[in-house]
Amino acid sequence: QVQLVESGGGLVQAGGSLRLSCAASGRTISTYGMGWFRQAPGKERDFVAAISWAGSRANYADSVKGRFTISRDNAKNMVYLQLNSLKPEDSAVYYCAAVRLGLAATAWTDYDIWGQGTQVTVSS
């Protein structure tokens, strides 16, 4: 079974950048699609970005297109989310997730495995 652990969250000023990492253990994630979701207090869990098993396809939420970039390194069993030009509305707990189908899925219900999340707070 795959376990996922996110890191890299923190407090940053608006306009700043962060790089989130998702470390997988237990088995290789090279055949899994991987995604990032976020959830702010009192709100639903929202899709942010996803990448297919080989990295050939990526999907983004409209709200983050052009600012966030998802990538993966299957050799290291890692997935990353680069967050640039951050806004206060980007503040949330960010979750890494894996889907066995290998697709760049956008619905949280598609995902089989979840990490515990990392907090991102953007101050204005």
Salt bridges, closest charged atoms under 4 A:
ASP62 OD1 - LYS65 NZ 3.23
ASP90 OD1 - ARG38 NH1 2.90
ASP90 OD2 - ARG67 NH1 2.75
ASP112 OD1 - ARG100 NH1 3.50
